[in-house]
Amino acid sequence: MNKGTHTRYRGRHALLAALALAALGLLTSCGQGLPADTPAYFSVPLEIAGATVEEALIDTGGAFELVLREPYGLKLVGTAEVLTFGGVATVGVSQAVAYSAGGLDAQADFALVGPAVCDCNALGYKFFQTSGTVLGVDFGAHRATLTAAIPARGLQLRRMDPSATLPDFAGAWVEVEVAVGGQSAVIPAVLDTGAAHSVLQRGTLPTVPAWPRDWVRATVAHKQLGTVSASLYLFDTAGLPQLIIGLDLMRVWADEWYFEFTPAGGTVTVVIAAEDTADTASSY
């Protein structure tokens, strides 16, 4: 991973190798031409040291355990540098914290506090790694659940090995083909419930003429899920996944998503409605 893409902590903890806030803080209105129907984020109830606070947004694209919008009485013991779409930002680092998310008790060595890119509380994929909990996301019911089982009727997606791209980022990787202006490329992508809209790194398809706008119309194809069309917001920050697939595309592909995270990365299972087929193009 390139220098500057880690979270660096100045204090009593060692280096936090994480793309901590890769998708948090995406503007829900990404520019003219993008859909007005912005998907709503998923969240679960959150308690800090026994006190109920604002719910925590679930961010499968964030390589952290817990982000807090404010200290909630916790002592700050240092600062960390995190990579965001706008570049490197500095956030606070708290003392160890006892908390409950979605009714599940947990203990974190620290929380990232007050990120400049998102005025929110959030759970990243490291929460699911440490708790051994499966995340279920149901678009039809707009409900997130923390469960121990994956439905037997689900379709497990083939996982991509990200070691050649971002080896320290153990998120939910898949391989897709993205096409813009008659040019296409097969690239790795991260499935991110912390992004309302999907985003593409500018220059991913170098043969396409310069893109003057901050969004582009594209198609995204997955061998098991099919092809969708979408307006993708463009970003320039190096060190992030080339394509971050947000809620806008996920909800078109499948009704229910289940994420199981291990240190090796995320395993994803989907449940598709009976009327949907894996080889039918959908339009968004």
URRA-V479255 format. One record per residue. N is the residue number from 1. SS is DSSP state (A for helix, B for strand, O for the rest). PHI is phi in whole degrees, 0 to 359 (999 if undefined). OMEGA is omega in whole degrees, 0 to 359 (none if undefined). Layout:
BEGIN
n=N ss=SS phi=PHI omega=OMEGA
n=N ss=SS phi=PHI omega=OMEGA
END
This chain:
BEGIN
n=1 ss=O phi=999 omega=182
n=2 ss=O phi=293 omega=177
n=3 ss=O phi=301 omega=179
n=4 ss=O phi=98 omega=181
n=5 ss=O phi=263 omega=176
n=6 ss=O phi=266 omega=167
n=7 ss=B phi=272 omega=180
n=8 ss=B phi=252 omega=186
n=9 ss=B phi=245 omega=177
n=10 ss=B phi=259 omega=183
n=11 ss=O phi=165 omega=188
n=12 ss=O phi=272 omega=178
n=13 ss=O phi=264 omega=176
n=14 ss=O phi=282 omega=179
n=15 ss=O phi=305 omega=176
n=16 ss=B phi=261 omega=183
n=17 ss=O phi=282 omega=187
n=18 ss=O phi=204 omega=167
n=19 ss=O phi=267 omega=203
n=20 ss=O phi=301 omega=187
n=21 ss=O phi=235 omega=187
n=22 ss=O phi=304 omega=186
n=23 ss=O phi=240 omega=179
n=24 ss=O phi=300 omega=175
n=25 ss=O phi=90 omega=174
n=26 ss=O phi=302 omega=177
n=27 ss=O phi=296 omega=179
n=28 ss=O phi=286 omega=173
n=29 ss=O phi=245 omega=191
n=30 ss=O phi=265 omega=177
n=31 ss=O phi=128 omega=181
n=32 ss=O phi=299 omega=179
n=33 ss=O phi=100 omega=177
n=34 ss=O phi=277 omega=184
n=35 ss=O phi=300 omega=177
n=36 ss=O phi=282 omega=182
n=37 ss=O phi=278 omega=182
n=38 ss=O phi=282 omega=179
n=39 ss=O phi=297 omega=177
n=40 ss=O phi=276 omega=179
n=41 ss=O phi=289 omega=175
n=42 ss=O phi=259 omega=181
n=43 ss=B phi=212 omega=177
n=44 ss=B phi=225 omega=177
n=45 ss=B phi=300 omega=182
n=46 ss=B phi=226 omega=173
n=47 ss=B phi=237 omega=177
n=48 ss=B phi=244 omega=181
n=49 ss=O phi=52 omega=176
n=50 ss=O phi=87 omega=181
n=51 ss=B phi=255 omega=179
n=52 ss=B phi=287 omega=178
n=53 ss=B phi=235 omega=180
n=54 ss=B phi=299 omega=182
n=55 ss=B phi=303 omega=181
n=56 ss=B phi=260 omega=173
n=57 ss=B phi=293 omega=180
n=58 ss=B phi=264 omega=186
n=59 ss=B phi=235 omega=180
n=60 ss=O phi=290 omega=177
n=61 ss=O phi=263 omega=181
n=62 ss=O phi=254 omega=181
n=63 ss=O phi=273 omega=177
n=64 ss=O phi=214 omega=176
n=65 ss=O phi=263 omega=187
n=66 ss=B phi=216 omega=173
n=67 ss=B phi=242 omega=179
n=68 ss=B phi=238 omega=180
n=69 ss=O phi=287 omega=178
n=70 ss=O phi=209 omega=186
n=71 ss=O phi=293 omega=183
n=72 ss=O phi=53 omega=178
n=73 ss=O phi=86 omega=179
n=74 ss=O phi=282 omega=176
n=75 ss=O phi=279 omega=175
n=76 ss=B phi=273 omega=185
n=77 ss=B phi=245 omega=180
n=78 ss=B phi=175 omega=177
n=79 ss=B phi=229 omega=177
n=80 ss=B phi=223 omega=174
n=81 ss=B phi=255 omega=182
n=82 ss=B phi=236 omega=180
n=83 ss=B phi=271 omega=179
n=84 ss=B phi=232 omega=177
n=85 ss=O phi=298 omega=180
n=86 ss=O phi=271 omega=183
n=87 ss=B phi=116 omega=183
n=88 ss=B phi=272 omega=178
n=89 ss=B phi=237 omega=179
n=90 ss=B phi=256 omega=179
n=91 ss=B phi=230 omega=177
n=92 ss=B phi=277 omega=176
n=93 ss=B phi=236 omega=185
n=94 ss=B phi=268 omega=168
n=95 ss=O phi=294 omega=175
n=96 ss=O phi=303 omega=187
n=97 ss=B phi=224 omega=171
n=98 ss=B phi=268 omega=182
n=99 ss=B phi=211 omega=177
n=100 ss=B phi=228 omega=180
n=101 ss=B phi=236 omega=181
n=102 ss=O phi=60 omega=181
n=103 ss=O phi=85 omega=180
n=104 ss=B phi=259 omega=179
n=105 ss=B phi=286 omega=182
n=106 ss=B phi=211 omega=178
n=107 ss=B phi=224 omega=179
n=108 ss=B phi=252 omega=176
n=109 ss=O phi=296 omega=180
n=110 ss=O phi=193 omega=170
n=111 ss=O phi=233 omega=171
n=112 ss=B phi=276 omega=190
n=113 ss=B phi=238 omega=173
n=114 ss=O phi=70 omega=179
n=115 ss=O phi=296 omega=184
n=116 ss=O phi=293 omega=185
n=117 ss=O phi=269 omega=182
n=118 ss=O phi=208 omega=178
n=119 ss=O phi=273 omega=187
n=120 ss=O phi=201 omega=165
n=121 ss=B phi=265 omega=183
n=122 ss=B phi=205 omega=172
n=123 ss=B phi=248 omega=176
n=124 ss=B phi=263 omega=185
n=125 ss=A phi=292 omega=178
n=126 ss=A phi=290 omega=172
n=127 ss=A phi=299 omega=181
n=128 ss=A phi=286 omega=174
n=129 ss=A phi=299 omega=186
n=130 ss=A phi=285 omega=182
n=131 ss=A phi=272 omega=183
n=132 ss=O phi=69 omega=183
n=133 ss=O phi=264 omega=175
n=134 ss=B phi=270 omega=176
n=135 ss=B phi=268 omega=174
n=136 ss=B phi=247 omega=179
n=137 ss=B phi=238 omega=182
n=138 ss=B phi=245 omega=182
n=139 ss=O phi=289 omega=181
n=140 ss=O phi=298 omega=180
n=141 ss=O phi=269 omega=189
n=142 ss=O phi=44 omega=184
n=143 ss=B phi=219 omega=172
n=144 ss=B phi=251 omega=180
n=145 ss=B phi=232 omega=173
n=146 ss=B phi=253 omega=189
n=147 ss=B phi=226 omega=179
n=148 ss=O phi=252 omega=186
n=149 ss=O phi=227 omega=175
n=150 ss=O phi=251 omega=182
n=151 ss=O phi=303 omega=180
n=152 ss=O phi=294 omega=182
n=153 ss=O phi=280 omega=185
n=154 ss=O phi=282 omega=176
n=155 ss=B phi=254 omega=180
n=156 ss=B phi=278 omega=181
n=157 ss=O phi=280 omega=176
n=158 ss=O phi=292 omega=183
n=159 ss=O phi=268 omega=177
n=160 ss=O phi=266 omega=176
n=161 ss=O phi=278 omega=184
n=162 ss=O phi=270 omega=189
n=163 ss=O phi=300 omega=181
n=164 ss=O phi=278 omega=183
n=165 ss=O phi=247 omega=180
n=166 ss=O phi=229 omega=188
n=167 ss=O phi=297 omega=182
n=168 ss=O phi=271 omega=184
n=169 ss=O phi=253 omega=187
n=170 ss=O phi=266 omega=179
n=171 ss=O phi=275 omega=181
n=172 ss=O phi=268 omega=184
n=173 ss=B phi=266 omega=171
n=174 ss=B phi=224 omega=178
n=175 ss=B phi=253 omega=181
n=176 ss=B phi=224 omega=171
n=177 ss=B phi=251 omega=179
n=178 ss=B phi=251 omega=183
n=179 ss=B phi=233 omega=179
n=180 ss=B phi=221 omega=174
n=181 ss=O phi=56 omega=178
n=182 ss=O phi=86 omega=177
n=183 ss=B phi=252 omega=181
n=184 ss=B phi=217 omega=177
n=185 ss=B phi=205 omega=174
n=186 ss=B phi=267 omega=187
n=187 ss=B phi=222 omega=173
n=188 ss=B phi=283 omega=178
n=189 ss=B phi=218 omega=178
n=190 ss=B phi=254 omega=176
n=191 ss=B phi=276 omega=192
n=192 ss=O phi=226 omega=177
n=193 ss=O phi=285 omega=177
n=194 ss=O phi=270 omega=178
n=195 ss=O phi=241 omega=178
n=196 ss=O phi=290 omega=180
n=197 ss=O phi=244 omega=178
n=198 ss=O phi=285 omega=184
n=199 ss=B phi=226 omega=183
n=200 ss=B phi=234 omega=178
n=201 ss=B phi=287 omega=180
n=202 ss=O phi=300 omega=180
n=203 ss=O phi=91 omega=178
n=204 ss=O phi=302 omega=175
n=205 ss=O phi=250 omega=188
n=206 ss=O phi=294 omega=181
n=207 ss=O phi=280 omega=178
n=208 ss=O phi=283 omega=178
n=209 ss=O phi=305 omega=182
n=210 ss=O phi=308 omega=181
n=211 ss=O phi=261 omega=184
n=212 ss=O phi=285 omega=183
n=213 ss=O phi=270 omega=179
n=214 ss=O phi=264 omega=176
n=215 ss=B phi=210 omega=181
n=216 ss=B phi=214 omega=176
n=217 ss=B phi=274 omega=186
n=218 ss=B phi=212 omega=167
n=219 ss=B phi=243 omega=179
n=220 ss=B phi=234 omega=184
n=221 ss=B phi=243 omega=174
n=222 ss=B phi=238 omega=188
n=223 ss=O phi=300 omega=181
n=224 ss=O phi=264 omega=187
n=225 ss=O phi=260 omega=181
n=226 ss=B phi=102 omega=186
n=227 ss=B phi=243 omega=175
n=228 ss=B phi=233 omega=174
n=229 ss=B phi=248 omega=184
n=230 ss=B phi=199 omega=169
n=231 ss=B phi=269 omega=182
n=232 ss=B phi=256 omega=175
n=233 ss=B phi=287 omega=182
n=234 ss=B phi=259 omega=175
n=235 ss=B phi=225 omega=186
n=236 ss=O phi=243 omega=186
n=237 ss=O phi=295 omega=177
n=238 ss=O phi=282 omega=176
n=239 ss=O phi=94 omega=177
n=240 ss=O phi=251 omega=176
n=241 ss=O phi=304 omega=180
n=242 ss=O phi=298 omega=179
n=243 ss=B phi=227 omega=175
n=244 ss=B phi=247 omega=183
n=245 ss=B phi=271 omega=183
n=246 ss=O phi=262 omega=184
n=247 ss=A phi=295 omega=182
n=248 ss=A phi=299 omega=179
n=249 ss=A phi=277 omega=181
n=250 ss=A phi=301 omega=183
n=251 ss=A phi=291 omega=177
n=252 ss=A phi=283 omega=183
n=253 ss=A phi=290 omega=186
n=254 ss=O phi=206 omega=181
n=255 ss=O phi=278 omega=183
n=256 ss=B phi=233 omega=179
n=257 ss=B phi=232 omega=178
n=258 ss=B phi=232 omega=183
n=259 ss=B phi=246 omega=175
n=260 ss=B phi=236 omega=185
n=261 ss=B phi=254 omega=173
n=262 ss=B phi=233 omega=177
n=263 ss=O phi=303 omega=180
n=264 ss=O phi=276 omega=180
n=265 ss=B phi=132 omega=185
n=266 ss=B phi=262 omega=171
n=267 ss=B phi=255 omega=186
n=268 ss=B phi=238 omega=176
n=269 ss=B phi=236 omega=180
n=270 ss=B phi=237 omega=172
n=271 ss=B phi=240 omega=184
n=272 ss=O phi=256 omega=179
n=273 ss=O phi=300 omega=186
n=274 ss=O phi=302 omega=183
n=275 ss=O phi=281 omega=179
n=276 ss=O phi=274 omega=174
n=277 ss=O phi=230 omega=185
n=278 ss=O phi=286 omega=184
n=279 ss=O phi=245 omega=179
n=280 ss=O phi=258 omega=180
n=281 ss=O phi=288 omega=177
n=282 ss=B phi=246 omega=180
n=283 ss=B phi=244 omega=179
n=284 ss=O phi=231 omega=none
END
